[in-house]
């Protein structure tokens, strides 16, 4: 029997997909990358914001077409959409044959067996499993869906921040850290597979360890990983500004294998908005953290995200955000329009913002950020940067990869020519000759 997978949403969700893949392969099932060849397709969904829900539902409906026109027998829906809308999915999407909540991904083999049991009438093969979301698997054997030279590693699950716009705590449960020993063991396994870049993820990586060690322990975890592996690049994602400790800054500054890069979701700078969003800290704290990072790690690259159009955001609040973007000059920034999500406090807030106003504000911030990125990239012309080669584009006849400044799947690329053949997963020194929006273009100097 052939099983196909569709994995949507964030890297944390992708890691759950990798765990399910391992369980199915261990049970003897064949995995196919072609949904048209599959007997069963598993769709691991996202439901963080409206656009993610829409993408999840569209994928379910697209795959359902294969039931009528190909050999597809069943559709299994897992992930955040399945957890959040457990009562609606079977009723509104009858094409779905099984549902697993986020705490039940370890039941994926049982779900496959149930929907493929020919001894039962088709109407009796429907399967669902919902264990407590706090039971979601922390770690576990997995099959990499990234190239074998870079990977994500999830150090915790769930979230305790309770931002007013966010449904994640109700979907994923309270914050739970894995032990340092467990994470290091997984890092060693990834290193043995050839991983050279480890991207550390969680809903809030900077809270790591507080629940099991009684203190923020991300710096200790980083030291343990670098002491017990030789993975050359370690990158920090999803760090909250109110939990950036002096110990963490010192570790990033002094440990040469911790990339001088941090993903720091800020969401806004207006005190009015930060308070309404139930974010921890005010605009002054955010500015102080950024200043401290840049002072202690002068060559740091900071990525952030903003939300525009949150209920009650005034023109003054938005202009303060625009001024902050121009002032802070983030190396990378993403902008989201506020998504009104049921079962979150902000859903019932007064002064909801018109959708067109939200879109206009997002466009303004993105234009500001593009200009900042272009100016920053122009300063790189003539510089030589370390690049992790990802592949070769035969159409453009050019190699591409990422520098230390670029996280996978969300930041820019470095495109380069080379007089010698470069294998994916190799480190290359590239001299930058020109820029193209968010990307750098150059020529390889040496490889190793």
Buried (B, 14 or more C-beta within 10 A) or exposed (E): EBBBBBBBBBBBBBBBBBBBBBBBBEEEBEBBEEBBBBBBBBBBBBBBBEEBBEBBBEBBEEBBEBBEEEEBBBBBBBBBBBBBBBEEBBEEBEBBBBBBBBBBBBBBBBBBBBBBEEEEEEEEBBBBBBBEBBBBBBBBEBBBBBBEBBBBBBBBBBBBBEBBBBBBBBBBBEBBBBBBEBBBBBBBBBBEEEBBBBBBBBBBBBBBBBBBBEEBBBBBBBBBBBEBBEBBBBBBBBBBBBBBBEBBBEBBBEBEBBBBBBBBBBBBBBBBBBEBBBBBBBBEBBBBBBEEBBEBBEEBBBBBBBBBBBBBBEEEBBEBBBEBBEEBBBBBBBBBBBBBBEEBBBBEBEEBBEEEBBEBBBEBBBEBBEEBBEEBBEEBBEEEBBBBBBEBEEEEEEBBBBBBBBBBEEBBBBBBBBEEEBEBBBBBBBBBBEBEEBBBBBBBEEBE
